[in-house]
Amino acid sequence: MGVITVSGIKLYAFHGCMQEEAKIGSDYEVDVVLECDFSEAAMSDDLTQTVNYVAVNKIVTEEMAIRSKLLEHVAQRIITKLADNHPEIVSMEVSVAKLNPPIDGNVDRVVVTEFLKSP
């Protein structure tokens, strides 16, 4: 068993409850941590034996492009699509960060983290 981390996926998207967020958008950063058995890939040097990082980035990019009011909803969609497309994933953690959120205060980011654990 091993861990694949794709971190710092930077995107611009339009999530949030306020109408201004739907119009103006914001910067986001997504981190994905996947637990899977990639021992075959480690031995064979065969990309088909592991989770392709390009595919992970593509799923994150596609799901972030779909507007949601809540980051929790976006993170869950990313997890669902990754799990559906990669049954070899045993567990995962997806963090979605809104950078410089429009809230009353000096806040660098708001982060929502969703988990999928194997039974």
N, CA, C and O atoms as a GROMACS GRO file, in nm:
protein
  476
    1MET      N    1   0.084  -0.118   0.000
    1MET     CA    2   0.000   0.000   0.000
    1MET      C    3   0.089   0.124   0.000
    1MET      O    4   0.196   0.124   0.061
    2GLY      N    5   0.045   0.228  -0.067
    2GLY     CA    6   0.122   0.351  -0.071
    2GLY      C    7   0.030   0.471  -0.084
    2GLY      O    8  -0.092   0.457  -0.090
    3VAL      N    9   0.089   0.588  -0.088
    3VAL     CA   10   0.014   0.713  -0.095
    3VAL      C   11   0.064   0.794  -0.214
    3VAL      O   12   0.184   0.811  -0.235
    4ILE      N   13  -0.030   0.845  -0.291
    4ILE     CA   14  -0.002   0.938  -0.400
    4ILE      C   15  -0.064   1.071  -0.360
    4ILE      O   16  -0.182   1.078  -0.325
    5THR      N   17   0.016   1.177  -0.364
    5THR     CA   18  -0.034   1.310  -0.330
    5THR      C   19  -0.018   1.401  -0.451
    5THR      O   20   0.090   1.415  -0.507
    6VAL      N   21  -0.129   1.463  -0.488
    6VAL     CA   22  -0.127   1.566  -0.592
    6VAL      C   23  -0.167   1.694  -0.519
    6VAL      O   24  -0.283   1.712  -0.483
    7SER      N   25  -0.071   1.782  -0.498
    7SER     CA   26  -0.098   1.898  -0.414
    7SER      C   27  -0.078   2.030  -0.488
    7SER      O   28  -0.001   2.039  -0.583
    8GLY      N   29  -0.151   2.129  -0.440
    8GLY     CA   30  -0.136   2.263  -0.496
    8GLY      C   31  -0.196   2.280  -0.634
    8GLY      O   32  -0.142   2.355  -0.716
    9ILE      N   33  -0.307   2.211  -0.662
    9ILE     CA   34  -0.376   2.231  -0.790
    9ILE      C   35  -0.444   2.368  -0.783
    9ILE      O   36  -0.540   2.386  -0.708
   10LYS      N   37  -0.394   2.462  -0.860
   10LYS     CA   38  -0.444   2.599  -0.855
   10LYS      C   39  -0.546   2.623  -0.965
   10LYS      O   40  -0.524   2.594  -1.082
   11LEU      N   41  -0.662   2.678  -0.922
   11LEU     CA   42  -0.772   2.700  -1.015
   11LEU      C   43  -0.844   2.830  -0.983
   11LEU      O   44  -0.834   2.883  -0.873
   12TYR      N   45  -0.915   2.879  -1.080
   12TYR     CA   46  -1.005   2.992  -1.058
   12TYR      C   47  -1.146   2.940  -1.079
   12TYR      O   48  -1.174   2.877  -1.182
   13ALA      N   49  -1.235   2.964  -0.982
   13ALA     CA   50  -1.370   2.909  -0.991
   13ALA      C   51  -1.470   3.006  -0.928
   13ALA      O   52  -1.432   3.112  -0.878
   14PHE      N   53  -1.597   2.969  -0.932
   14PHE     CA   54  -1.706   3.059  -0.895
   14PHE      C   55  -1.796   2.999  -0.787
   14PHE      O   56  -1.919   3.004  -0.800
   15HIS      N   57  -1.739   2.944  -0.683
   15HIS     CA   58  -1.816   2.883  -0.574
   15HIS      C   59  -1.847   2.985  -0.466
   15HIS      O   60  -1.774   3.082  -0.447
   16GLY      N   61  -1.957   2.961  -0.396
   16GLY     CA   62  -1.992   3.047  -0.284
   16GLY      C   63  -2.140   3.075  -0.278
   16GLY      O   64  -2.212   3.057  -0.377
   17CYS      N   65  -2.185   3.119  -0.164
   17CYS     CA   66  -2.327   3.147  -0.142
   17CYS      C   67  -2.367   3.286  -0.188
   17CYS      O   68  -2.485   3.310  -0.216
   18MET      N   69  -2.272   3.376  -0.196
   18MET     CA   70  -2.304   3.514  -0.235
   18MET      C   71  -2.305   3.529  -0.387
   18MET      O   72  -2.225   3.467  -0.458
   19GLN      N   73  -2.396   3.613  -0.436
   19GLN     CA   74  -2.406   3.637  -0.581
   19GLN      C   75  -2.277   3.693  -0.640
   19GLN      O   76  -2.242   3.662  -0.753
   20GLU      N   77  -2.206   3.775  -0.560
   20GLU     CA   78  -2.081   3.833  -0.608
   20GLU      C   79  -1.979   3.724  -0.641
   20GLU      O   80  -1.901   3.737  -0.735
   21GLU      N   81  -1.980   3.617  -0.561
   21GLU     CA   82  -1.886   3.507  -0.584
   21GLU      C   83  -1.915   3.437  -0.717
   21GLU      O   84  -1.824   3.389  -0.784
   22ALA      N   85  -2.042   3.431  -0.754
   22ALA     CA   86  -2.081   3.370  -0.881
   22ALA      C   87  -2.035   3.454  -0.999
   22ALA      O   88  -2.007   3.401  -1.107
   23LYS      N   89  -2.028   3.585  -0.979
   23LYS     CA   90  -1.990   3.676  -1.088
   23LYS      C   91  -1.840   3.699  -1.095
   23LYS      O   92  -1.780   3.696  -1.202
   24ILE      N   93  -1.780   3.720  -0.979
   24ILE     CA   94  -1.638   3.759  -0.973
   24ILE      C   95  -1.546   3.639  -0.969
   24ILE      O   96  -1.441   3.638  -1.033
   25GLY      N   97  -1.585   3.537  -0.892
   25GLY     CA   98  -1.501   3.418  -0.877
   25GLY      C   99  -1.389   3.441  -0.776
   25GLY      O  100  -1.378   3.548  -0.715
   26SER      N  101  -1.307   3.338  -0.760
   26SER     CA  102  -1.200   3.343  -0.661
   26SER      C  103  -1.093   3.241  -0.696
   26SER      O  104  -1.114   3.151  -0.778
   27ASP      N  105  -0.978   3.257  -0.633
   27ASP     CA  106  -0.870   3.160  -0.649
   27ASP      C  107  -0.889   3.045  -0.550
   27ASP      O  108  -0.931   3.066  -0.436
   28TYR      N  109  -0.859   2.926  -0.596
   28TYR     CA  110  -0.872   2.805  -0.515
   28TYR      C  111  -0.746   2.722  -0.528
   28TYR      O  112  -0.670   2.733  -0.624
   29GLU      N  113  -0.726   2.637  -0.427
   29GLU     CA  114  -0.617   2.540  -0.431
   29GLU      C  115  -0.671   2.407  -0.378
   29GLU      O  116  -0.735   2.402  -0.273
   30VAL      N  117  -0.643   2.301  -0.452
   30VAL     CA  118  -0.694   2.168  -0.417
   30VAL      C  119  -0.577   2.073  -0.395
   30VAL      O  120  -0.481   2.072  -0.471
   31ASP      N  121  -0.588   1.994  -0.288
   31ASP     CA  122  -0.491   1.888  -0.258
   31ASP      C  123  -0.565   1.755  -0.255
   31ASP      O  124  -0.674   1.745  -0.198
   32VAL      N  125  -0.504   1.654  -0.316
   32VAL     CA  126  -0.564   1.520  -0.319
   32VAL      C  127  -0.461   1.420  -0.268
   32VAL      O  128  -0.348   1.416  -0.317
   33VAL      N  129  -0.500   1.341  -0.169
   33VAL     CA  130  -0.414   1.236  -0.114
   33VAL      C  131  -0.487   1.104  -0.135
   33VAL      O  132  -0.598   1.085  -0.086
   34LEU      N  133  -0.423   1.013  -0.206
   34LEU     CA  134  -0.484   0.884  -0.241
   34LEU      C  135  -0.403   0.770  -0.182
   34LEU      O  136  -0.280   0.766  -0.193
   35GLU      N  137  -0.472   0.678  -0.117
   35GLU     CA  138  -0.407   0.556  -0.071
   35GLU      C  139  -0.448   0.444  -0.165
   35GLU      O  140  -0.567   0.419  -0.188
   36CYS      N  141  -0.349   0.376  -0.220
   36CYS     CA  142  -0.376   0.267  -0.313
   36CYS      C  143  -0.255   0.173  -0.316
   36CYS      O  144  -0.147   0.205  -0.268
   37ASP      N  145  -0.278   0.058  -0.375
   37ASP     CA  146  -0.170  -0.039  -0.390
   37ASP      C  147  -0.105  -0.016  -0.526
   37ASP      O  148  -0.160  -0.056  -0.629
   38PHE      N  149   0.011   0.046  -0.526
   38PHE     CA  150   0.081   0.068  -0.653
   38PHE      C  151   0.209  -0.016  -0.660
   38PHE      O  152   0.304   0.020  -0.730
   39SER      N  153   0.211  -0.126  -0.587
   39SER     CA  154   0.330  -0.212  -0.586
   39SER      C  155   0.358  -0.271  -0.725
   39SER      O  156   0.474  -0.287  -0.763
   40GLU      N  157   0.253  -0.304  -0.801
   40GLU     CA  158   0.272  -0.356  -0.937
   40GLU      C  159   0.338  -0.251  -1.026
   40GLU      O  160   0.429  -0.282  -1.102
   41ALA      N  161   0.292  -0.128  -1.015
   41ALA     CA  162   0.350  -0.019  -1.094
   41ALA      C  163   0.495   0.005  -1.056
   41ALA      O  164   0.579   0.032  -1.141
   42ALA      N  165   0.523  -0.006  -0.928
   42ALA     CA  166   0.660   0.016  -0.881
   42ALA      C  167   0.755  -0.090  -0.939
   42ALA      O  168   0.871  -0.061  -0.967
   43MET      N  169   0.704  -0.210  -0.957
   43MET     CA  170   0.787  -0.318  -1.013
   43MET      C  171   0.793  -0.314  -1.165
   43MET      O  172   0.897  -0.341  -1.225
   44SER      N  173   0.679  -0.281  -1.229
   44SER     CA  174   0.670  -0.292  -1.374
   44SER      C  175   0.700  -0.163  -1.450
   44SER      O  176   0.729  -0.166  -1.570
   45ASP      N  177   0.695  -0.049  -1.380
   45ASP     CA  178   0.712   0.082  -1.444
   45ASP      C  179   0.602   0.105  -1.548
   45ASP      O  180   0.626   0.165  -1.653
   46ASP      N  181   0.480   0.055  -1.517
   46ASP     CA  182   0.366   0.061  -1.608
   46ASP      C  183   0.260   0.155  -1.551
   46ASP      O  184   0.204   0.129  -1.445
   47LEU      N  185   0.232   0.262  -1.622
   47LEU     CA  186   0.137   0.363  -1.577
   47LEU      C  187  -0.002   0.307  -1.555
   47LEU      O  188  -0.075   0.356  -1.469
   48THR      N  189  -0.040   0.204  -1.631
   48THR     CA  190  -0.174   0.148  -1.616
   48THR      C  191  -0.192   0.073  -1.483
   48THR      O  192  -0.304   0.033  -1.450
   49GLN      N  193  -0.087   0.053  -1.409
   49GLN     CA  194  -0.093  -0.018  -1.282
   49GLN      C  195  -0.108   0.076  -1.161
   49GLN      O  196  -0.098   0.032  -1.046
   50THR      N  197  -0.130   0.204  -1.187
   50THR     CA  198  -0.141   0.301  -1.079
   50THR      C  199  -0.243   0.408  -1.117
   50THR      O  200  -0.304   0.401  -1.223
   51VAL      N  201  -0.261   0.504  -1.031
   51VAL     CA  202  -0.350   0.617  -1.058
   51VAL      C  203  -0.269   0.725  -1.130
   51VAL      O  204  -0.167   0.772  -1.080
   52ASN      N  205  -0.316   0.763  -1.246
   52ASN     CA  206  -0.247   0.861  -1.330
   52ASN      C  207  -0.272   1.001  -1.273
   52ASN      O  208  -0.387   1.042  -1.256
   53TYR      N  209  -0.165   1.074  -1.244
   53TYR     CA  210  -0.178   1.209  -1.187
   53TYR      C  211  -0.252   1.304  -1.281
   53TYR      O  212  -0.323   1.393  -1.237
   54VAL      N  213  -0.234   1.283  -1.410
   54VAL     CA  214  -0.301   1.367  -1.510
   54VAL      C  215  -0.453   1.347  -1.499
   54VAL      O  216  -0.529   1.443  -1.509
   55ALA      N  217  -0.495   1.223  -1.479
   55ALA     CA  218  -0.638   1.193  -1.464
   55ALA      C  219  -0.694   1.256  -1.336
   55ALA      O  220  -0.807   1.305  -1.336
   56VAL      N  221  -0.616   1.256  -1.230
   56VAL     CA  222  -0.658   1.318  -1.104
   56VAL      C  223  -0.678   1.468  -1.126
   56VAL      O  224  -0.781   1.524  -1.088
   57ASN      N  225  -0.581   1.533  -1.187
   57ASN     CA  226  -0.590   1.676  -1.214
   57ASN      C  227  -0.710   1.709  -1.304
   57ASN      O  228  -0.777   1.809  -1.282
   58LYS      N  229  -0.736   1.626  -1.402
   58LYS     CA  230  -0.848   1.646  -1.494
   58LYS      C  231  -0.981   1.640  -1.419
   58LYS      O  232  -1.068   1.725  -1.441
   59ILE      N  233  -0.997   1.542  -1.332
   59ILE     CA  234  -1.121   1.529  -1.255
   59ILE      C  235  -1.140   1.650  -1.164
   59ILE      O  236  -1.249   1.706  -1.157
   60VAL      N  237  -1.034   1.689  -1.095
   60VAL     CA  238  -1.042   1.806  -1.007
   60VAL      C  239  -1.082   1.929  -1.088
   60VAL      O  240  -1.170   2.004  -1.046
   61THR      N  241  -1.019   1.951  -1.202
   61THR     CA  242  -1.047   2.067  -1.286
   61THR      C  243  -1.192   2.066  -1.334
   61THR      O  244  -1.258   2.170  -1.332
   62GLU      N  245  -1.240   1.951  -1.378
   62GLU     CA  246  -1.379   1.940  -1.425
   62GLU      C  247  -1.479   1.969  -1.313
   62GLU      O  248  -1.576   2.042  -1.334
   63GLU      N  249  -1.457   1.913  -1.197
   63GLU     CA  250  -1.551   1.932  -1.086
   63GLU      C  251  -1.546   2.074  -1.030
   63GLU      O  252  -1.648   2.128  -0.988
   64MET      N  253  -1.428   2.134  -1.030
   64MET     CA  254  -1.417   2.272  -0.982
   64MET      C  255  -1.486   2.370  -1.078
   64MET      O  256  -1.522   2.480  -1.037
   65ALA      N  257  -1.503   2.332  -1.203
   65ALA     CA  258  -1.569   2.418  -1.302
   65ALA      C  259  -1.720   2.421  -1.285
   65ALA      O  260  -1.787   2.508  -1.342
   66ILE      N  261  -1.775   2.327  -1.209
   66ILE     CA  262  -1.919   2.322  -1.183
   66ILE      C  263  -1.948   2.403  -1.056
   66ILE      O  264  -1.902   2.367  -0.948
   67ARG      N  265  -2.024   2.509  -1.071
   67ARG     CA  266  -2.051   2.598  -0.958
   67ARG      C  267  -2.128   2.528  -0.847
   67ARG      O  268  -2.223   2.454  -0.871
   68SER      N  269  -2.084   2.553  -0.724
   68SER     CA  270  -2.153   2.506  -0.604
   68SER      C  271  -2.154   2.618  -0.502
   68SER      O  272  -2.066   2.705  -0.503
   69LYS      N  273  -2.252   2.616  -0.415
   69LYS     CA  274  -2.256   2.713  -0.306
   69LYS      C  275  -2.154   2.677  -0.199
   69LYS      O  276  -2.092   2.766  -0.139
   70LEU      N  277  -2.137   2.546  -0.174
   70LEU     CA  278  -2.053   2.501  -0.063
   70LEU      C  279  -1.930   2.425  -0.112
   70LEU      O  280  -1.938   2.343  -0.203
   71LEU      N  281  -1.816   2.454  -0.050
   71LEU     CA  282  -1.694   2.380  -0.081
   71LEU      C  283  -1.709   2.233  -0.042
   71LEU      O  284  -1.649   2.146  -0.105
   72GLU      N  285  -1.788   2.206   0.059
   72GLU     CA  286  -1.814   2.067   0.100
   72GLU      C  287  -1.872   1.987  -0.016
   72GLU      O  288  -1.837   1.870  -0.036
   73HIS      N  289  -1.961   2.051  -0.091
   73HIS     CA  290  -2.024   1.985  -0.205
   73HIS      C  291  -1.923   1.957  -0.316
   73HIS      O  292  -1.923   1.850  -0.376
   74VAL      N  293  -1.838   2.054  -0.341
   74VAL     CA  294  -1.734   2.037  -0.444
   74VAL      C  295  -1.640   1.923  -0.406
   74VAL      O  296  -1.610   1.836  -0.488
   75ALA      N  297  -1.593   1.922  -0.281
   75ALA     CA  298  -1.501   1.817  -0.235
   75ALA      C  299  -1.564   1.679  -0.246
   75ALA      O  300  -1.498   1.583  -0.286
   76GLN      N  301  -1.693   1.668  -0.212
   76GLN     CA  302  -1.761   1.539  -0.221
   76GLN      C  303  -1.775   1.494  -0.366
   76GLN      O  304  -1.760   1.376  -0.396
   77ARG      N  305  -1.802   1.586  -0.456
   77ARG     CA  306  -1.811   1.551  -0.597
   77ARG      C  307  -1.677   1.499  -0.649
   77ARG      O  308  -1.673   1.402  -0.724
   78ILE      N  309  -1.569   1.565  -0.609
   78ILE     CA  310  -1.435   1.521  -0.652
   78ILE      C  311  -1.408   1.380  -0.601
   78ILE      O  312  -1.361   1.295  -0.676
   79ILE      N  313  -1.438   1.355  -0.475
   79ILE     CA  314  -1.416   1.221  -0.417
   79ILE      C  315  -1.499   1.116  -0.490
   79ILE      O  316  -1.449   1.009  -0.523
   80THR      N  317  -1.625   1.147  -0.515
   80THR     CA  318  -1.714   1.052  -0.582
   80THR      C  319  -1.662   1.017  -0.720
   80THR      O  320  -1.659   0.900  -0.758
   81LYS      N  321  -1.622   1.118  -0.796
   81LYS     CA  322  -1.575   1.093  -0.933
   81LYS      C  323  -1.442   1.018  -0.933
   81LYS      O  324  -1.422   0.928  -1.015
   82LEU      N  325  -1.352   1.053  -0.841
   82LEU     CA  326  -1.226   0.979  -0.832
   82LEU      C  327  -1.251   0.833  -0.797
   82LEU      O  328  -1.191   0.743  -0.856
   83ALA      N  329  -1.339   0.808  -0.701
   83ALA     CA  330  -1.370   0.670  -0.660
   83ALA      C  331  -1.436   0.593  -0.773
   83ALA      O  332  -1.405   0.476  -0.795
   84ASP      N  333  -1.527   0.658  -0.845
   84ASP     CA  334  -1.595   0.591  -0.956
   84ASP      C  335  -1.499   0.556  -1.069
   84ASP      O  336  -1.513   0.451  -1.133
   85ASN      N  337  -1.401   0.642  -1.094
   85ASN     CA  338  -1.308   0.622  -1.205
   85ASN      C  339  -1.184   0.541  -1.168
   85ASN      O  340  -1.112   0.492  -1.256
   86HIS      N  341  -1.159   0.527  -1.038
   86HIS     CA  342  -1.039   0.457  -0.993
   86HIS      C  343  -1.070   0.366  -0.874
   86HIS      O  344  -1.043   0.402  -0.759
   87PRO      N  345  -1.128   0.248  -0.902
   87PRO     CA  346  -1.165   0.158  -0.793
   87PRO      C  347  -1.045   0.106  -0.713
   87PRO      O  348  -1.063   0.048  -0.606
   88GLU      N  349  -0.925   0.126  -0.764
   88GLU     CA  350  -0.805   0.081  -0.693
   88GLU      C  351  -0.772   0.172  -0.573
   88GLU      O  352  -0.686   0.138  -0.491
   89ILE      N  353  -0.839   0.287  -0.564
   89ILE     CA  354  -0.817   0.376  -0.450
   89ILE      C  355  -0.885   0.317  -0.327
   89ILE      O  356  -1.004   0.287  -0.328
   90VAL      N  357  -0.807   0.301  -0.221
   90VAL     CA  358  -0.857   0.242  -0.096
   90VAL      C  359  -0.917   0.350  -0.006
   90VAL      O  360  -1.023   0.330   0.054
   91SER      N  361  -0.849   0.462   0.003
   91SER     CA  362  -0.900   0.576   0.078
   91SER      C  363  -0.842   0.702   0.018
   91SER      O  364  -0.742   0.699  -0.053
   92MET      N  365  -0.907   0.815   0.049
   92MET     CA  366  -0.856   0.941  -0.003
   92MET      C  367  -0.900   1.057   0.084
   92MET      O  368  -0.993   1.049   0.164
   93GLU      N  369  -0.828   1.165   0.064
   93GLU     CA  370  -0.856   1.291   0.132
   93GLU      C  371  -0.847   1.401   0.027
   93GLU      O  372  -0.748   1.410  -0.046
   94VAL      N  373  -0.950   1.483   0.019
   94VAL     CA  374  -0.954   1.593  -0.076
   94VAL      C  375  -0.976   1.722   0.003
   94VAL      O  376  -1.074   1.734   0.076
   95SER      N  377  -0.885   1.817  -0.014
   95SER     CA  378  -0.898   1.948   0.050
   95SER      C  379  -0.917   2.054  -0.056
   95SER      O  380  -0.842   2.061  -0.153
   96VAL      N  381  -1.020   2.137  -0.037
   96VAL     CA  382  -1.047   2.247  -0.127
   96VAL      C  383  -1.033   2.375  -0.046
   96VAL      O  384  -1.102   2.395   0.053
   97ALA      N  385  -0.942   2.462  -0.089
   97ALA     CA  386  -0.916   2.588  -0.019
   97ALA      C  387  -0.957   2.706  -0.105
   97ALA      O  388  -0.918   2.718  -0.221
   98LYS      N  389  -1.038   2.794  -0.046
   98LYS     CA  390  -1.071   2.922  -0.110
   98LYS      C  391  -0.971   3.023  -0.056
   98LYS      O  392  -0.965   3.047   0.064
   99LEU      N  393  -0.892   3.081  -0.146
   99LEU     CA  394  -0.790   3.177  -0.105
   99LEU      C  395  -0.851   3.316  -0.093
   99LEU      O  396  -0.932   3.358  -0.176
  100ASN      N  397  -0.812   3.387   0.011
  100ASN     CA  398  -0.863   3.522   0.036
  100ASN      C  399  -1.015   3.527   0.031
  100ASN      O  400  -1.072   3.602  -0.048
  101PRO      N  401  -1.083   3.448   0.116
  101PRO     CA  402  -1.229   3.443   0.112
  101PRO      C  403  -1.292   3.577   0.149
  101PRO      O  404  -1.237   3.651   0.231
  102PRO      N  405  -1.407   3.608   0.090
  102PRO     CA  406  -1.472   3.736   0.117
  102PRO      C  407  -1.550   3.733   0.249
  102PRO      O  408  -1.673   3.736   0.249
  103ILE      N  409  -1.478   3.726   0.359
  103ILE     CA  410  -1.542   3.728   0.490
  103ILE      C  411  -1.487   3.845   0.569
  103ILE      O  412  -1.381   3.899   0.536
  104ASP      N  413  -1.558   3.882   0.671
  104ASP     CA  414  -1.520   3.998   0.750
  104ASP      C  415  -1.399   3.964   0.836
  104ASP      O  416  -1.414   3.908   0.945
  105GLY      N  417  -1.281   3.997   0.788
  105GLY     CA  418  -1.158   3.969   0.862
  105GLY      C  419  -1.043   3.944   0.766
  105GLY      O  420  -1.063   3.927   0.646
  106ASN      N  421  -0.924   3.940   0.821
  106ASN     CA  422  -0.804   3.915   0.743
  106ASN      C  423  -0.775   3.764   0.746
  106ASN      O  424  -0.703   3.716   0.833
  107VAL      N  425  -0.832   3.692   0.650
  107VAL     CA  426  -0.823   3.546   0.646
  107VAL      C  427  -0.754   3.505   0.517
  107VAL      O  428  -0.796   3.543   0.408
  108ASP      N  429  -0.648   3.426   0.531
  108ASP     CA  430  -0.570   3.380   0.416
  108ASP      C  431  -0.648   3.280   0.330
  108ASP      O  432  -0.646   3.289   0.207
  109ARG      N  433  -0.714   3.186   0.395
  109ARG     CA  434  -0.786   3.082   0.322
  109ARG      C  435  -0.887   3.012   0.413
  109ARG      O  436  -0.874   3.013   0.536
  110VAL      N  437  -0.985   2.954   0.351
  110VAL     CA  438  -1.080   2.866   0.418
  110VAL      C  439  -1.066   2.730   0.350
  110VAL      O  440  -1.071   2.722   0.227
  111VAL      N  441  -1.049   2.624   0.429
  111VAL     CA  442  -1.024   2.492   0.372
  111VAL      C  443  -1.130   2.394   0.421
  111VAL      O  444  -1.161   2.388   0.540
  112VAL      N  445  -1.183   2.317   0.328
  112VAL     CA  446  -1.275   2.207   0.360
  112VAL      C  447  -1.205   2.078   0.317
  112VAL      O  448  -1.155   2.068   0.206
  113THR      N  449  -1.203   1.980   0.407
  113THR     CA  450  -1.140   1.851   0.376
  113THR      C  451  -1.244   1.741   0.391
  113THR      O  452  -1.312   1.729   0.493
  114GLU      N  453  -1.254   1.661   0.287
  114GLU     CA  454  -1.348   1.549   0.283
  114GLU      C  455  -1.267   1.420   0.276
  114GLU      O  456  -1.161   1.417   0.212
  115PHE      N  457  -1.315   1.314   0.342
  115PHE     CA  458  -1.244   1.187   0.347
  115PHE      C  459  -1.329   1.075   0.289
  115PHE      O  460  -1.452   1.077   0.297
  116LEU      N  461  -1.262   0.978   0.231
  116LEU     CA  462  -1.324   0.851   0.194
  116LEU      C  463  -1.233   0.744   0.251
  116LEU      O  464  -1.118   0.733   0.210
  117LYS      N  465  -1.283   0.667   0.342
  117LYS     CA  466  -1.205   0.561   0.405
  117LYS      C  467  -1.260   0.426   0.361
  117LYS      O  468  -1.380   0.411   0.340
  118SER      N  469  -1.172   0.330   0.346
  118SER     CA  470  -1.217   0.196   0.309
  118SER      C  471  -1.288   0.134   0.429
  118SER      O  472  -1.257   0.166   0.544
  119PRO      N  473  -1.382   0.046   0.403
  119PRO     CA  474  -1.458  -0.017   0.514
  119PRO      C  475  -1.372  -0.107   0.599
  119PRO      O  476  -1.422  -0.166   0.694
   0.00000   0.00000   0.00000
